[in-house]
Amino acid sequence: MKKLVVLGAGTAGTMVVNKIRPRLDTQEWQITIVDQDETHYYQPGFLFIPFGVYRPSDVVKTTREFLPQGVDLVMSGIEVVEPEANKVRLTNGDTLDYDYLVIATGTHPEPDETPGLTDGEWRKSIHEFYTFDGAVALAEKLRTWEGGRMVINIMEMPFKCPVAPLEFTFLADWFFHEKGMRDQVELVYATPLPGAFTKPIASEKLGHMLEDKKVTVEPDFYVERVDDEAKTLVSYDEREVPFDLLVTIPVHMGSAYVAKSGLGDELRHVPVDKHTFLSKKHDNIFALGDAAALPTSKAGSVAHFAVDMWTENFMDYINGAPMREAFDGHANCFIESGFGKGLLIDFNYDTEPLPGKYPLPGIGPFSLLKETEANHWGKVMFKWTYWNLLLPGKPLPLPAPMSMAGKELS
C-alpha cells in the first residue's frame, strides 16, 4: 500500500486531504495527516477580535471535524523529516514512512527574532493579533486604552495575509471614531515597503486612503530593535518611531523541523516550483499554503487555488504523466476598510490588482479596487464559506487561474 503523509492540518493541509481522499483508492492508498493542535482556527477572524466584532469562540472549531473518513490523524509535533529515507520522525517518538509527502505546516510569528520586542512591555504596550492569544489580549487592552500614539508596524516580509495590517489600521480608525475618541489617537503605519500600496495601479486608486484617515506613513522602515523602556522602534538607518501602543506584525518563519530537515530557506519556507509546488530538492515532496516559498501572498485564497490545481497534478504525477496544471499565483483578498465598507483585490504572479467587477464582468457583485458595502459583506460572509465549503474541499464557483474577465486595463 502506498502512503501519502500530510504535515499540518491547517487550511492547506485540511483541504489537501479532503480533495485527494476521494481520488485515491482506499485499498491502495493510506493517507495520514499530522498536527499537534486539537483546535482549528479561522485565522482571518483574528483581525476582528480586538475590536469586538468577533468573539473568541467565533473563530475556533476542532481539527477532527473537518477531516474525511479514510484519513488517519496523528496528534504530535514533528521532530524531523529524513528525505533520503522517506521518513518523518515525530516528537511523540513514532516514525511515519511515506511514498509522497506534503508539507503544509504554514508560517508563524516569531517575535523573539526582533531584539527587545518581547522584553518587559510584551502584551502590555506591545501587542500582536496574528495569534489567537495575541488577538484576545489586544482586545482586552483596547477595551480600556485611553488613547495616545498607536503604531502599526510590519517587521519583515513575507508574512501571513499581507493586507491585514492595513485592515487593522482602517478598523482602528473606525473603532476610535465609534468610541468618540479618534481625536485622542494618533495612528502611525510603519512599513519596510516604500508605501502602504506598492503596486502602481493600486497605489493610484487607493494611496489616498491613509492620508484621508489622518494616518501617518513611515515607509522603508526596517526595524533593527525595539527599545521597550523608551517605547521606541529603532530602524537600521537609526530612525526612531516612538509609541504608546505598538501593534506589530512580527517576523514570520516556517516550522523549526523544516530547517532541521534541510528543506527550507533562511525563513524556513520550502523552495518549490512556483507552478507545481514540487520541492526543488526532492521528487516526492510537495509544499503547499504558507509553508511554500512562493512569490505571491501567503493567504488563504492562494492555498485554496493552489490545492485545486495540485490535486489534478498529483493524480497525473503518481500515474507517471506530466503535470498539466500550472499555478499562476492567483490571490484574491477582501480588505475591510471600516465604516461598513471594504475593498477587493484580485491578482497573480504577472498581473497586478486592477479595477473592474468580480466575479461576473459588469455585474460583480463585487467591485475591484473600490470601497463598497458589498465588499464588506463579502468579507463577512467568507467565514461561513470557509467553515462550510472551503475547508471541507467542496467546489466553489471560482476558477483557480485568475481571469481577466471584468477587469479594466486602462
N, C-alpha and C positions, 0 to 999 in steps of 0.2 A: 504493500500500500504506500502511495506517495504522500508526503507530508508538506503541507503549507503552514508556516508559522507566521503569525502577525504579532508584532510587538507594539503594544499600545492600543487601548480601547477608547480613545478619544474620538473626535469627529471622523478623521480619515480612516482609522482602523476599524471602527464600527461599520462605516459604510462599505469598506472592503469586504468584510465577511458577509454582510447582508447581500451585496451584489454578486459575490462569487460563489457562495454556497449552493444556490440553485443551478449553477452552471457546471458544477463538478460532481461526478458520480460518487455517491456516498460509499459505494463498495470499493472504490478505487482511491479515494482521497480522504485523508484525515486533516481537518482544519483546527488549529489551536490558536487562541488569542491570549496574550499575556498582559496583565495590568496589575498594579498594586493598589488601586483605588476602587473601593466599592461604589463610589459616587461618581456619576457623570454630571458635569457642569455645563450649563448653557452659557458659555463664556461671553458672548456678546451682551448678555444681561448684566455682567459686572458693571458696565458703564452706568447703568440706571440706578443701581443700588445706593450710591452715595446721595442721590437726590430724592430718594424715597419713591421713585417711580415704580420700581420693583421691590418686593420684599425678598430677603434671602431665600425663602422657601420656593420662590418662583423659578429659580434657576438650577434646582437640584433634583435629580432622579437617580435611580440605582443603575449601575452599569449593566447588570444582568438582564434587565427587562428589555433591552434593545438588541440582544444577541439572538440569532435564529437557532432553531433546533439543528443539531448536527454540527455545532461548533463547540469545542471544549474551551472553557475559560479556566485559566490558571492564574490564581491571585498570588503574585510575587513581584518583587523587584527584579531587575536584570543586572547580573554581575558583569558578563562579558559575552560577546559573540566571537566564536572561533571560526572564521570563514573558510579556512583551509580544511577544517574537519566537518563543516556543516553542522555546527552545534551551537546552542545557546545555553550558557550556564546561568542559573537563576540564583538569587540571593537566599532562597529557601533551601539550597543545596541540590536541587534537582537539575537534570540536564535534558534539553529537548533537542532531538535530531530534526533536521529539515532537509527537504529537497529544494524548496524555494522559501525565501524569507522576505517579508515586507516590514520595513522599519517605519513606524508611524507614531513615534513617541514624542513628536512635537518639539516645540521650543519653549523655554521657560524664563521668567525673570530671574536674574542673578544679581541682586542689589549689592552683594559683597564684592562684586567686581569693581565698584567705584569707591575709591578711598573716602572715608568719612561718612558715607551715605547711611550706614546702619549703626552709627555711633549713638550717642545719648538721645538724639532727637527723633530716632526712628519710631514711627507710629505715635509721635507727639506733634511736632510741627512738620515732620516729613512723612508723606503717605504715598501709596500707590493704589491703583484699582484694577490691576491685572491679575490678581489672585482673589479668591473668594474671601479669605480672611482680611485682605487688604481693603477690599471694597466695603465690607461691613464696618471695619474700623474707621474708614474715611466717612461713612455715613454718620457715625456717632460723633466724629469731630465736627462735621458741618452743621449738625443739629444745634450746636451751642456756640459755634465760632462767631465772634463779634465783628469780624472784618479786618482789613489790612491789605497787605500785598500778597496776592496768591500768584505763584509762579508755576506754570505747567511746563514741564521740561522733558525733552527726549534725550536720553543719554547717548544712544548709538543706534545706527541702522545695521541689520534689519530687526524688526520686532513684530509681534502679532498685531494684526489689524491696524495698519498704518494710519487710518483715518480717525481712530478712537481718540487720540489726544486733541484733535480739532473738535470732535464731537463733545468731549468733556468741557472744552473751553466755551463752546456755544451754549451748552446746557448750564454751565456755571453762571454765565451772563443772564440767562433766563431765570435760573433759580434765585439769584440775588435780587433781580427785579421783582420777582413774585414775593420775596420776603420784605420788600421795601427798603433794602439796604445796598442796592447796587452802587450808590454814590459813596459808600463806605468801603468799597472793594476795588483795588487796582489789580487788573488782570494783565499778566505778562506771559508771553508764549516764547520759550527759549528752545531753539531747534538747531541741530547741526546742519540742516539743509539751508539753501540760500533763501528760502521763504516758506510760508505756510503751504502754498500751492506751487509746485515746481514744474509741472508740465505747462507749456506756453498757453494753450487754449484754456485750460482750467484756470490758470493764473489770470488771464484776461477776463474771464467770466466771473470768477469768484474772489479774486485778490483783494477786493474792497471790503469783504465781509468782516474781517477782524478790525479794520480801521473803523468801519461803521459802528461796530460794537465797542469801540474805545478799548481795544486790546493792543498792547504794545508788543511788537515782534522783535526778538533778539535773534537775528539769523547767523548762520555759520558759527554757532556757539558749541564748541566741543568741550565738554566738562572734563577737567583734569582731576578735580577733587571737590568735596563738599566740606566747607568749614562749618560744622554744626554749632559750634559755640557762637560764631558771629552770624549764623544763619545766612550763609552766602554760598552761591555757586561760583566756582573759580574755573575759568577756561584755560586751555593750554596756551593761549596768547595773553594770559593774565588779565582778561576782562573779568569783572565781578558782577553778579546779579544777586542782590540781597532779596530775602523773602521773609514773610511772616508765616506763610503756609506754603510748603513745597509739595506739589503733586507731580511725582516723577514717573517716567516710564523707564525702568531700569534696563541695563544691558540684558539682552536675551541670548540664551545659549541652548543648544540641544542637550540631550541627556548625557551624563558622565560616561556611561558604558560605551557610547559611540566613539569617544576619544580613546578609551581604554582598548577598544577593539580595532583601532586603526582605520576606522571607517569614515571619520569626519574631517572637516576643515578646521580652521582656527576657532570657529564658533561652535564646533561640534555638530554642524549640519552636514548631511551626507551628499557629496557631489554625485550628481546623476545626469544622464542625458535629459535635457530640458523638454524633450518631446515624448519620451517613453518612460522616464523615471527609473531606468535601469542603471544600477551602480556603474560608475566608471572603472571600478576595480574588479568586480565580481559578477559573473554572468548569471547568477541565480539569486541576486539580492536586488530588491527594489526599495525605494524610499518615497513616501507619499505624504501630503499635507505639509505642516510646518517643519517636519524633520528634514525635508529635502532642501538642498541648496539650489534654489531656482531664482532666475532674475525677474521675479514677479512678487506680488504681495503675499505675505503669509496671512491668509484669510480663509474663512470657511468656504466662501464661494469657489476659491481656487481648488480646495480639496474636493469639493463636490464635482466640479467639471473634470478635474484630473482623474478621479476614481471612475467616472463614467467611461473615459477613454481607456484607462488602464485595464478595466475588466475585459474589454474586447481584445486588447493587445495581449493580455495574459493568456487568453484562450488560443490565440494564434501562436504565441511563443511556446507553450507547452506541447503544441502539436507540430512543432518544427517549421512553422510558416513565418514569413516576415511579419513584423508588427505593422498593421495597416493604418492605425490611427496616430496622428501627430498632434500632441497638445500644443496649443498656440499661446498659452499663458493667460487665458481668459480669466478676468476678475470682474466682479460685479458687486458694488458696495453702496448701500444706503448710508447717508451721512445725516444724522439727526442734527438740525441746526437751531433748535429751540423755538419757543412760541408756537408749537404745534405744526411746525414745518420741517421739511427735510429735503435733501439733495440725493441724486443718484448718479454714479459714475460707472461706466462700462468700458473696458479697455483690454488690451492683451500685450504680448511682447513687442509688437511692432506698431500698434495704433494707440495713440494717447486718448484720454477721455474727450469725447466730442458731444456737442449739443444735439438734441433731437428727441424722439419719442421711443419708449421701450415698454414691452417687447414688440408691440404691433406698430408698424410705421404709420405715422399720422394720427394714431388713436391712443397709444400708450397702454394703460392709463398713466404710466409714469413718465415724467419729464427728466431728461438728462441735463446735468449742469444748470439746474434751475430749482429754486426753492418753491415747493408746493406742499399743500396739505396731503395730497395723495402719496407723495414720497414719505411723509411722516407715517402715514398709516401702513405703507408697505413695510417700513422698518418695524412697526409694532406687530404686524401680522406675521413677521418672519419667525417669531418664537414658536407659534403654533406649527408653522411649516417645518421648522427644524425638528421638533419632537415627533411629529406625526408622518412626515413624508421624507425629509432629507436623511435623517439618521437611520430609519428603517430601510433605506435603499429603494424606496418606491419612486416610480418615474415622475419627473417634473416636466411640464411642457416648455422647457427651455433647452435649446441645443447647447451641447458642450463647447463647440467652437464659437467664437464671437462672430456675430452677424453685423454687417454694415447697414442692414435694412433699418430705415428710420433715422439714421444719423445724418447730420448736416456737415458737409465738408467745407463750406465756405464760412 
